[in-house]
């Protein structure tokens, strides 16, 4: 079984990156008055998903990595909830 050497090899990180790109493209269509409201909230939460996966991958223990995956999941749910409000 090959060893994963970088977070960029993780399927979950690749999916988070695709999701972030979709959200960025979607928010480009939002009204300008939402730039500091829903647009900001959903883009920050979405970027945080991949960031937490990457940061957790570089931690020294499996327990720490799992903690960051849980945070990434929470950010995904926050992004999803914000999207539903639209």
Buried (B, 14 or more C-beta within 10 A) or exposed (E): EEEEEEBEEBEBBBBBBEBBEEBBEBBEEBEEEBEEEBBEBBBEBBBBBBBBBBBBBEEEEEEBBEBBBEBBBBBBEBBBEBBEEE
